[in-house]
Amino acid sequence: MNKELTFKYEKEIGKNKLVELFDSVGWKTAEYPNRLYNAIKNS
């Protein structure tokens, strides 16, 4: 069984992927995709 983890640094992430990630852990922030995306983009 291969349990290899790969970490990647990417400067850009799509809004849909970001919302999907936050929604997958049940964070309410996912309900506000524009605010979420802008906050992450400007951090």
C-alpha positions as CSV (number, residue, x, y, z in Angstrom):
1,M,0.0,0.0,0.0
2,N,1.4,3.4,-1.0
3,K,0.8,6.1,1.5
4,E,2.7,8.9,-0.2
5,L,1.7,12.5,0.4
6,T,2.4,15.2,-2.1
7,F,2.5,18.8,-1.1
8,K,2.3,21.5,-3.7
9,Y,2.5,25.3,-3.5
10,E,0.2,27.0,-6.0
11,K,-0.4,30.6,-6.1
12,E,-3.7,30.3,-7.9
13,I,-6.8,28.2,-7.0
14,G,-10.1,28.3,-8.7
15,K,-13.2,29.6,-6.9
16,N,-15.1,26.4,-7.3
17,K,-12.2,24.3,-5.9
18,L,-11.9,26.6,-2.9
19,V,-15.6,26.4,-2.2
20,E,-15.6,22.6,-2.6
21,L,-12.7,22.4,-0.1
22,F,-14.4,24.6,2.5
23,D,-17.7,22.9,2.0
24,S,-16.1,19.4,2.5
25,V,-15.2,20.3,6.1
26,G,-18.5,22.0,6.8
27,W,-17.3,25.5,7.1
28,K,-20.1,28.1,6.6
29,T,-17.7,30.3,4.7
30,A,-18.4,28.1,1.7
31,E,-21.8,29.7,1.5
32,Y,-20.1,33.0,0.5
33,P,-17.9,32.1,-2.5
34,N,-17.0,35.6,-3.6
35,R,-16.0,36.7,-0.1
36,L,-14.1,33.5,0.4
37,Y,-12.2,33.7,-2.9
38,N,-11.3,37.4,-2.4
39,A,-10.1,36.8,1.1
40,I,-7.9,33.9,0.1
41,K,-6.6,35.6,-3.0
42,N,-5.6,38.7,-1.0
43,S,-4.0,36.9,1.9
